[in-house]
Amino acid sequence: MKLCIIAVGRTRASPEDELTEDFLKRARAAAPKLGFMGLELAIVETSKAATLDARKAEEAERIAAKTPKGALVIALDERGKSWGSEAFAKMLAKRRDEGRDIAFVIGGPDGLAEDFRNGETLGFGTQTWPHLLVRAMLAEQIYRALTILSGHPYHRA
């Protein structure tokens, strides 16, 4: 079972990018022992199309090209479902047990095409967060979920 984070935008040397990489490195070390065989971060280029709908459609195609076939797609959205860390860990374990890959999708400056927001969603509250920070927050929550599943004391609830 593979976990993917697919984000529209770019990478650049920033504190948020360093934080994301730190949590992904930790998660990648823990993942195989728990039956998660991969954790990838894929960045897709922001569209430069002339209209909002055209940009979202072009970015949706790029996201789809990076999404593993048959994966459960979970869009990050401020209107998304808010999972507690333990419930998030249980969801990951359930999908692992089903053998289903998960692709977490983070939109670009214009957000995501409606098709993504009509499926499974995950929200980190009703505020709009900078997309680089959302990557770091998601990477941390994945790491936290893996520590919960392994019984590691990182998560103290």
C-alpha positions as CSV (number, residue, x, y, z in Angstrom):
1,M,0.0,0.0,0.0
2,K,1.4,3.3,-1.1
3,L,0.7,6.8,0.2
4,C,1.1,9.8,-2.2
5,I,0.9,13.5,-1.6
6,I,0.3,15.2,-5.0
7,A,0.6,19.0,-4.8
8,V,0.1,21.7,-7.4
9,G,2.9,24.3,-7.2
10,R,6.6,24.1,-6.9
11,T,9.2,23.2,-4.4
12,R,11.7,25.8,-3.3
13,A,14.1,26.1,-0.4
14,S,11.9,27.3,2.4
15,P,11.3,26.4,6.1
16,E,8.0,24.8,5.1
17,D,9.7,22.6,2.5
18,E,12.4,21.6,5.0
19,L,9.7,20.7,7.6
20,T,7.8,18.7,5.0
21,E,10.9,16.7,4.1
22,D,11.8,16.1,7.7
23,F,8.4,14.6,8.5
24,L,8.4,12.6,5.2
25,K,11.8,11.2,6.1
26,R,10.6,10.1,9.5
27,A,7.4,8.6,8.0
28,R,9.4,6.7,5.3
29,A,11.5,5.1,8.0
30,A,8.5,3.9,10.0
31,A,6.2,3.0,7.1
32,P,7.6,-0.4,5.9
33,K,7.3,-1.9,9.4
34,L,3.6,-1.1,9.3
35,G,2.8,-2.4,5.9
36,F,3.0,0.9,4.0
37,M,5.4,0.3,1.1
38,G,5.8,3.8,-0.2
39,L,5.4,7.4,0.6
40,E,5.8,9.8,-2.3
41,L,5.6,13.6,-2.7
42,A,4.8,14.5,-6.3
43,I,4.7,18.1,-7.4
44,V,2.8,19.1,-10.5
45,E,3.2,22.4,-12.3
46,T,0.7,25.3,-11.8
47,S,-1.3,25.9,-14.9
48,K,-0.8,29.1,-16.8
49,A,-4.1,28.8,-18.8
50,A,-6.1,32.0,-19.4
51,T,-9.3,31.1,-17.4
52,L,-9.9,29.7,-14.0
53,D,-11.8,26.7,-15.3
54,A,-9.1,25.9,-17.8
55,R,-6.4,26.2,-15.1
56,K,-8.2,23.8,-12.8
57,A,-8.9,21.4,-15.7
58,E,-5.3,21.3,-16.7
59,E,-4.1,20.9,-13.2
60,A,-6.6,18.1,-12.7
61,E,-5.1,16.2,-15.7
62,R,-1.6,16.6,-14.2
63,I,-2.8,15.4,-10.9
64,A,-4.5,12.4,-12.5
65,A,-1.3,11.5,-14.3
66,K,0.5,11.2,-10.9
67,T,-2.3,9.4,-9.1
68,P,-1.8,5.6,-8.7
69,K,-4.4,3.6,-10.6
70,G,-7.3,2.6,-8.2
71,A,-6.1,4.9,-5.4
72,L,-8.5,6.5,-3.0
73,V,-8.1,10.2,-3.7
74,I,-8.5,12.5,-0.7
75,A,-8.6,16.2,-1.5
76,L,-7.3,18.7,1.0
77,D,-10.0,21.4,1.3
78,E,-11.0,23.9,4.0
79,R,-14.5,22.5,3.8
80,G,-13.2,19.0,4.1
81,K,-13.8,16.4,6.8
82,S,-11.9,17.0,10.0
83,W,-10.4,13.8,11.4
84,G,-8.7,13.6,14.7
85,S,-5.3,12.1,14.6
86,E,-6.4,8.7,16.0
87,A,-9.3,8.5,13.5
88,F,-6.9,9.4,10.7
89,A,-4.5,6.6,11.7
90,K,-7.4,4.1,11.8
91,M,-8.5,5.2,8.3
92,L,-4.9,4.7,7.0
93,A,-4.8,1.3,8.6
94,K,-8.1,0.3,7.1
95,R,-7.0,1.3,3.6
96,R,-3.7,-0.5,4.2
97,D,-5.6,-3.7,5.2
98,E,-7.7,-3.3,2.0
99,G,-4.6,-2.9,0.0
100,R,-5.7,0.4,-1.4
101,D,-3.3,3.2,-2.2
102,I,-4.1,6.7,-1.1
103,A,-3.4,9.9,-3.0
104,F,-3.7,13.1,-1.0
105,V,-4.3,16.0,-3.4
106,I,-3.4,19.7,-2.6
107,G,-4.6,22.2,-5.2
108,G,-2.9,25.2,-6.5
109,P,-3.6,28.9,-6.0
110,D,-7.0,28.5,-7.7
111,G,-8.0,25.4,-5.7
112,L,-9.0,22.1,-7.1
113,A,-11.4,21.1,-9.8
114,E,-14.9,20.3,-8.5
115,D,-14.5,16.6,-9.2
116,F,-11.9,16.4,-6.4
117,R,-13.9,18.3,-3.9
118,N,-17.0,16.1,-4.5
119,G,-15.1,13.0,-3.3
120,E,-13.3,12.3,-0.1
121,T,-11.9,15.4,1.5
122,L,-9.7,16.3,4.5
123,G,-9.6,19.7,6.1
124,F,-7.3,21.3,8.7
125,G,-9.9,23.7,9.9
126,T,-11.9,26.3,8.1
127,Q,-9.0,28.7,7.6
128,T,-7.2,28.8,4.3
129,W,-3.6,27.7,4.9
130,P,-0.6,28.4,2.7
131,H,-0.2,25.4,0.4
132,L,3.4,24.9,1.4
133,L,2.3,24.8,5.0
134,V,-0.5,22.3,4.2
135,R,2.2,20.0,2.8
136,A,4.1,20.1,6.0
137,M,0.9,19.7,8.1
138,L,-0.1,16.6,6.1
139,A,3.3,15.1,6.3
140,E,3.3,15.6,10.0
141,Q,-0.2,14.0,10.4
142,I,0.9,11.0,8.3
143,Y,4.0,10.6,10.5
144,R,1.8,11.0,13.6
145,A,-0.6,8.3,12.3
146,L,2.2,5.9,11.7
147,T,3.5,6.5,15.3
148,I,0.0,5.9,16.6
149,L,-0.2,2.6,14.7
150,S,3.2,1.5,16.0
151,G,2.6,2.4,19.6
152,H,5.4,5.0,19.5
153,P,5.1,7.7,22.2
154,Y,5.2,10.7,19.7
155,H,1.4,11.0,20.0
156,R,0.3,11.7,23.5
157,A,-3.5,12.1,23.6
